[in-house]
Amino acid sequence: MHDYRMGYEYYKEACEKFGLEPINFHYYILNLSQEQLDAYNYRATENRGNYEFAIS
């Protein structure tokens, strides 16, 4: 979820830069594409593997 929050913060900054009102976090999450969700899941899986390796 931390990565989603980081993405949302980047989105909000881009909106502010162009004078747009950002949607709230809930709608941001609901509107992520399948490609974005797949990329997040891939990254989370990689990080989990690194975590398991680090604690063994």
VMD Tcl script that draws the C-alpha trace (Angstrom):
set ca {
  {0.00 0.00 0.00}
  {2.97 2.28 0.57}
  {3.73 2.26 -3.18}
  {0.15 3.26 -3.94}
  {0.48 6.18 -1.54}
  {3.75 7.25 -3.17}
  {2.08 7.13 -6.59}
  {-0.83 9.16 -5.28}
  {1.49 11.82 -3.89}
  {3.21 12.06 -7.29}
  {-0.22 12.36 -8.95}
  {-1.27 15.14 -6.55}
  {1.93 17.09 -7.23}
  {1.33 16.82 -10.99}
  {-2.24 18.07 -10.56}
  {-1.08 21.03 -8.48}
  {1.58 21.85 -11.07}
  {-1.12 22.18 -13.74}
  {-3.72 23.82 -11.49}
  {-6.02 20.79 -11.40}
  {-7.97 19.41 -8.46}
  {-6.83 15.82 -7.71}
  {-9.34 13.07 -6.99}
  {-9.23 11.59 -3.50}
  {-7.11 8.54 -2.65}
  {-10.08 6.15 -2.65}
  {-11.00 6.99 -6.26}
  {-7.35 6.99 -7.26}
  {-7.02 3.36 -6.09}
  {-10.29 2.36 -7.79}
  {-9.07 3.78 -11.10}
  {-5.69 2.05 -11.30}
  {-5.30 0.10 -14.52}
  {-4.70 -3.64 -14.61}
  {-1.19 -2.90 -15.87}
  {-0.52 -0.71 -12.84}
  {-1.88 -3.34 -10.46}
  {0.21 -6.06 -12.14}
  {3.35 -3.91 -11.84}
  {2.64 -3.33 -8.13}
  {2.06 -7.04 -7.52}
  {5.26 -7.94 -9.37}
  {7.26 -5.46 -7.31}
  {5.67 -6.62 -4.07}
  {6.53 -10.24 -4.92}
  {10.15 -9.30 -5.65}
  {10.42 -7.37 -2.39}
  {8.87 -10.22 -0.42}
  {11.49 -12.57 -1.83}
  {14.25 -10.17 -0.80}
  {12.72 -9.90 2.68}
  {12.52 -13.68 3.10}
  {16.12 -14.00 1.94}
  {17.25 -11.30 4.38}
  {15.62 -12.95 7.41}
  {16.78 -16.52 6.70}
}
mol new
graphics top color blue
foreach p $ca { graphics top sphere $p radius 0.5 }
foreach p [lrange $ca 0 end-1] q [lrange $ca 1 end] { graphics top cylinder $p $q radius 0.2 }
display resetview
